């Protein structure tokens, strides 16, 4: 039997056929050939097997990876973390201040002399420094007295006691922020205190 | 354009000699189709067994593949046989005036058969719907066994894809999933046309080889491996 020129569709053309992407002319060529060519039927079956396996396999891969991926959180799911970060930031912002404060408290105390007479200018002391206060206590009873320090609005900021001796009393006050303060001396039992004298000073 | 998509081979081999297909980059081996259509058609027209056998051997697998692709595997052997009989009878009646156009003639017959089966199925569905309206809705969901097989197969293919290189997977994904054109893939991945063809072909081959190995080791090899159409 005489054998003549025979042609096979290219791999690309067979692939287009397997994926239903052939136009009319291409379809006629491939179909006509494939009906009589076992080799190309085998090639098409292999292509079909590949496509049948690859597409669901890839979808499964995507699904598997999305399951492994951490859950994407909405913005409000991050609120606790953001709040924590904000608190941490605030604390950090205070670190220099606290360090400064500690440094200042470690500094030697400032001497502050207070008088209770009218007409005297209010004594001044630097802010955030401990104070070693000397009180003029002329005419006061020579005994232990209660001490109260209030700020400009009358709120107590420190309480303690001091003993008057030789018309003078001394006490140590912690560092305080800037503002106007009043130091008051009381006598008598607790609950029946009597204001004896009031001093004023300014922290700058 | 189409001429460039067809590879030409001169063959002096026996038309019935089957050659195993090789990889695309090595070229496609010669086909086994005979060209002396006039002799074959004359033998069939004369009712000679030799001609009938040659005709059946030549077209049965292609017809089976085509019908299975178009209509599914239901009653496939009967449809192949019916189609073959129609071709033989048409040749005997002398409907094929130009023997060299035998392949085109077979294609026309097969396409008409497909159209006839589809029309018959449409009529059947309509008639059944008239008799029992609403009762003939087919359940197209997979049965538990099919679903389990598909899950196992998908899982195996996923493991195959995971074992491939990122570039191989990317090329296959772009071409077969995203359906990007070859030109776009080459441009975006900085590949020449030759590189793309080679990489795609190798990636497909690798996917097939790994898949076969995994399937063979999974113990479900016979279930997934296609013997032939249908």
HADDOCK unambig.tbl for C-alpha pairs under 7 A between the chains (distance, minus, plus):
assign (segid A and resid 1 and name CA) (segid B and resid 36 and name CA) 6.33 0.50 0.50
assign (segid A and resid 2 and name CA) (segid B and resid 35 and name CA) 6.68 0.50 0.50
assign (segid A and resid 2 and name CA) (segid B and resid 36 and name CA) 5.75 0.50 0.50
assign (segid A and resid 3 and name CA) (segid B and resid 11 and name CA) 6.72 0.50 0.50
assign (segid A and resid 3 and name CA) (segid B and resid 12 and name CA) 6.09 0.50 0.50
assign (segid A and resid 3 and name CA) (segid B and resid 34 and name CA) 6.26 0.50 0.50
assign (segid A and resid 3 and name CA) (segid B and resid 35 and name CA) 5.39 0.50 0.50
assign (segid A and resid 3 and name CA) (segid B and resid 36 and name CA) 6.76 0.50 0.50
assign (segid A and resid 4 and name CA) (segid B and resid 35 and name CA) 5.57 0.50 0.50
assign (segid A and resid 5 and name CA) (segid B and resid 9 and name CA) 6.26 0.50 0.50
assign (segid A and resid 5 and name CA) (segid B and resid 10 and name CA) 5.27 0.50 0.50
assign (segid A and resid 5 and name CA) (segid B and resid 11 and name CA) 6.99 0.50 0.50
assign (segid A and resid 6 and name CA) (segid B and resid 8 and name CA) 6.28 0.50 0.50
assign (segid A and resid 6 and name CA) (segid B and resid 9 and name CA) 5.84 0.50 0.50
assign (segid A and resid 6 and name CA) (segid B and resid 10 and name CA) 6.70 0.50 0.50
assign (segid A and resid 6 and name CA) (segid B and resid 31 and name CA) 6.73 0.50 0.50
assign (segid A and resid 7 and name CA) (segid B and resid 6 and name CA) 5.96 0.50 0.50
assign (segid A and resid 7 and name CA) (segid B and resid 7 and name CA) 5.40 0.50 0.50
assign (segid A and resid 7 and name CA) (segid B and resid 8 and name CA) 4.66 0.50 0.50
assign (segid A and resid 7 and name CA) (segid B and resid 9 and name CA) 6.12 0.50 0.50
assign (segid A and resid 8 and name CA) (segid B and resid 6 and name CA) 5.66 0.50 0.50
assign (segid A and resid 8 and name CA) (segid B and resid 7 and name CA) 5.44 0.50 0.50
assign (segid A and resid 8 and name CA) (segid B and resid 8 and name CA) 6.91 0.50 0.50
assign (segid A and resid 9 and name CA) (segid B and resid 5 and name CA) 6.22 0.50 0.50
assign (segid A and resid 9 and name CA) (segid B and resid 6 and name CA) 4.65 0.50 0.50
assign (segid A and resid 9 and name CA) (segid B and resid 7 and name CA) 6.32 0.50 0.50
assign (segid A and resid 10 and name CA) (segid B and resid 5 and name CA) 5.29 0.50 0.50
assign (segid A and resid 10 and name CA) (segid B and resid 6 and name CA) 5.44 0.50 0.50
assign (segid A and resid 10 and name CA) (segid B and resid 7 and name CA) 6.21 0.50 0.50
assign (segid A and resid 11 and name CA) (segid B and resid 24 and name CA) 6.50 0.50 0.50
assign (segid A and resid 13 and name CA) (segid B and resid 5 and name CA) 6.66 0.50 0.50
assign (segid A and resid 32 and name CA) (segid B and resid 103 and name CA) 5.81 0.50 0.50
assign (segid A and resid 32 and name CA) (segid B and resid 104 and name CA) 5.63 0.50 0.50
assign (segid A and resid 32 and name CA) (segid B and resid 107 and name CA) 5.73 0.50 0.50
assign (segid A and resid 34 and name CA) (segid B and resid 62 and name CA) 5.86 0.50 0.50
assign (segid A and resid 35 and name CA) (segid B and resid 59 and name CA) 5.85 0.50 0.50
assign (segid A and resid 35 and name CA) (segid B and resid 62 and name CA) 3.92 0.50 0.50
assign (segid A and resid 35 and name CA) (segid B and resid 63 and name CA) 5.56 0.50 0.50
assign (segid A and resid 36 and name CA) (segid B and resid 33 and name CA) 6.38 0.50 0.50
assign (segid A and resid 36 and name CA) (segid B and resid 58 and name CA) 5.60 0.50 0.50
assign (segid A and resid 36 and name CA) (segid B and resid 59 and name CA) 4.98 0.50 0.50
assign (segid A and resid 36 and name CA) (segid B and resid 62 and name CA) 5.72 0.50 0.50
assign (segid A and resid 36 and name CA) (segid B and resid 103 and name CA) 6.81 0.50 0.50
assign (segid A and resid 37 and name CA) (segid B and resid 31 and name CA) 6.40 0.50 0.50
assign (segid A and resid 37 and name CA) (segid B and resid 32 and name CA) 6.74 0.50 0.50
assign (segid A and resid 37 and name CA) (segid B and resid 33 and name CA) 6.17 0.50 0.50
assign (segid A and resid 37 and name CA) (segid B and resid 62 and name CA) 6.56 0.50 0.50
assign (segid A and resid 38 and name CA) (segid B and resid 61 and name CA) 6.49 0.50 0.50
assign (segid A and resid 38 and name CA) (segid B and resid 62 and name CA) 6.49 0.50 0.50
assign (segid A and resid 39 and name CA) (segid B and resid 21 and name CA) 6.34 0.50 0.50
assign (segid A and resid 39 and name CA) (segid B and resid 31 and name CA) 6.57 0.50 0.50
assign (segid A and resid 41 and name CA) (segid B and resid 62 and name CA) 6.30 0.50 0.50
assign (segid A and resid 50 and name CA) (segid B and resid 208 and name CA) 6.93 0.50 0.50
assign (segid A and resid 53 and name CA) (segid B and resid 157 and name CA) 6.48 0.50 0.50
assign (segid A and resid 54 and name CA) (segid B and resid 157 and name CA) 6.86 0.50 0.50
assign (segid A and resid 55 and name CA) (segid B and resid 177 and name CA) 6.82 0.50 0.50
assign (segid A and resid 56 and name CA) (segid B and resid 154 and name CA) 5.76 0.50 0.50
assign (segid A and resid 57 and name CA) (segid B and resid 154 and name CA) 4.68 0.50 0.50
assign (segid A and resid 57 and name CA) (segid B and resid 155 and name CA) 6.76 0.50 0.50
assign (segid A and resid 57 and name CA) (segid B and resid 157 and name CA) 4.58 0.50 0.50
assign (segid A and resid 57 and name CA) (segid B and resid 158 and name CA) 4.75 0.50 0.50
assign (segid A and resid 58 and name CA) (segid B and resid 158 and name CA) 6.26 0.50 0.50
assign (segid A and resid 60 and name CA) (segid B and resid 154 and name CA) 6.12 0.50 0.50
assign (segid A and resid 60 and name CA) (segid B and resid 155 and name CA) 6.69 0.50 0.50
assign (segid A and resid 60 and name CA) (segid B and resid 158 and name CA) 5.96 0.50 0.50
assign (segid A and resid 61 and name CA) (segid B and resid 158 and name CA) 5.03 0.50 0.50
